[in-house]
């Protein structure tokens, strides 16, 4: 019986861990994004991270998102510093299961 | 190259000023048009502005989120074409305040530094100082700016005051080419008694920016204005 519980617990934990491990996209709500010329500094900063695969900027939705290379990550503090250095303020950072392409499509469809 | 002035109305100089060509290689200076412009940390910006009465080039680099340094050269000519002033400048630009609103941002900058001046009113090169203030407010559809830049050397003070108001017919997103139309009013005390009024077309996308316009006030009618900026 204990063995059965162990298996169930292990499977349950694995299932909950999957979305976290698969979250290779970081989505940030950024204040002050009004101009692509000024905002391009954000893209440059984020692309300078070795773990960054691609970057998405939406002035309309005040969202900056980046996809991560396989198995890599960037600390929230690093992201916050980079956005601040670019002249903007981060309101929220979240890891989402969407790909950057699906996020881009969703933002355009809103 | 950037001068497509209409035929002169009252015999003002029409040839391409040689000073423009001299200014380009220096590629470093203070420009009234962008002296307070926000340069994010680790970003380098090149800017070039030209009209028949003034030409400027500047290279600026962001050191911190609120501090950048710049080097540049500018040349101003009086309306009668008899007085010319050239300034080679170094400056620090400090973003004093940035307010984040729900739809836009408001910035206030101060800037200043040493300069070297040459001109038709004095012999040789003189050292001096320059500095100014810049405030702007920007949303995705509206832009307003007021700035002033004073130069002092060899007993001469020149103050360039600029106001801009622009409107975007659509709210461009990051990938789009942004289009703005508006008006610039500029006054160069000591060189002209007129306020130069220039309708502007502004286009930019990510790392490039272009302003073009042609002045409409009587004293400067037909004078073309070009402003280019590139980020690296």
HADDOCK unambig.tbl for C-alpha pairs under 7 A between the chains (distance, minus, plus):
assign (segid A and resid 31 and name CA) (segid B and resid 100 and name CA) 6.58 0.50 0.50
assign (segid A and resid 32 and name CA) (segid B and resid 100 and name CA) 5.50 0.50 0.50
assign (segid A and resid 32 and name CA) (segid B and resid 104 and name CA) 5.91 0.50 0.50
assign (segid A and resid 32 and name CA) (segid B and resid 105 and name CA) 5.67 0.50 0.50
assign (segid A and resid 34 and name CA) (segid B and resid 104 and name CA) 6.16 0.50 0.50
assign (segid A and resid 34 and name CA) (segid B and resid 139 and name CA) 5.73 0.50 0.50
assign (segid A and resid 34 and name CA) (segid B and resid 140 and name CA) 5.16 0.50 0.50
assign (segid A and resid 35 and name CA) (segid B and resid 140 and name CA) 6.68 0.50 0.50
assign (segid A and resid 36 and name CA) (segid B and resid 173 and name CA) 7.00 0.50 0.50
assign (segid A and resid 36 and name CA) (segid B and resid 174 and name CA) 4.85 0.50 0.50
assign (segid A and resid 36 and name CA) (segid B and resid 205 and name CA) 6.05 0.50 0.50
assign (segid A and resid 36 and name CA) (segid B and resid 206 and name CA) 4.87 0.50 0.50
assign (segid A and resid 37 and name CA) (segid B and resid 204 and name CA) 6.67 0.50 0.50
assign (segid A and resid 37 and name CA) (segid B and resid 205 and name CA) 5.82 0.50 0.50
assign (segid A and resid 37 and name CA) (segid B and resid 206 and name CA) 4.15 0.50 0.50
assign (segid A and resid 37 and name CA) (segid B and resid 207 and name CA) 5.60 0.50 0.50
assign (segid A and resid 37 and name CA) (segid B and resid 208 and name CA) 6.91 0.50 0.50
assign (segid A and resid 40 and name CA) (segid B and resid 206 and name CA) 5.26 0.50 0.50
assign (segid A and resid 40 and name CA) (segid B and resid 207 and name CA) 6.57 0.50 0.50
assign (segid A and resid 41 and name CA) (segid B and resid 40 and name CA) 6.60 0.50 0.50
assign (segid A and resid 41 and name CA) (segid B and resid 43 and name CA) 6.91 0.50 0.50
assign (segid A and resid 57 and name CA) (segid B and resid 174 and name CA) 6.19 0.50 0.50
assign (segid A and resid 58 and name CA) (segid B and resid 173 and name CA) 6.40 0.50 0.50
assign (segid A and resid 58 and name CA) (segid B and resid 174 and name CA) 5.93 0.50 0.50
assign (segid A and resid 59 and name CA) (segid B and resid 173 and name CA) 5.31 0.50 0.50
assign (segid A and resid 59 and name CA) (segid B and resid 174 and name CA) 5.91 0.50 0.50
assign (segid A and resid 60 and name CA) (segid B and resid 173 and name CA) 6.17 0.50 0.50
assign (segid A and resid 84 and name CA) (segid B and resid 65 and name CA) 6.82 0.50 0.50
assign (segid A and resid 85 and name CA) (segid B and resid 40 and name CA) 6.23 0.50 0.50
assign (segid A and resid 85 and name CA) (segid B and resid 41 and name CA) 5.51 0.50 0.50
assign (segid A and resid 85 and name CA) (segid B and resid 64 and name CA) 6.61 0.50 0.50
assign (segid A and resid 85 and name CA) (segid B and resid 65 and name CA) 4.50 0.50 0.50
assign (segid A and resid 86 and name CA) (segid B and resid 40 and name CA) 4.74 0.50 0.50
assign (segid A and resid 86 and name CA) (segid B and resid 41 and name CA) 6.13 0.50 0.50
assign (segid A and resid 86 and name CA) (segid B and resid 65 and name CA) 6.26 0.50 0.50
assign (segid A and resid 87 and name CA) (segid B and resid 40 and name CA) 6.04 0.50 0.50
assign (segid A and resid 87 and name CA) (segid B and resid 65 and name CA) 5.71 0.50 0.50
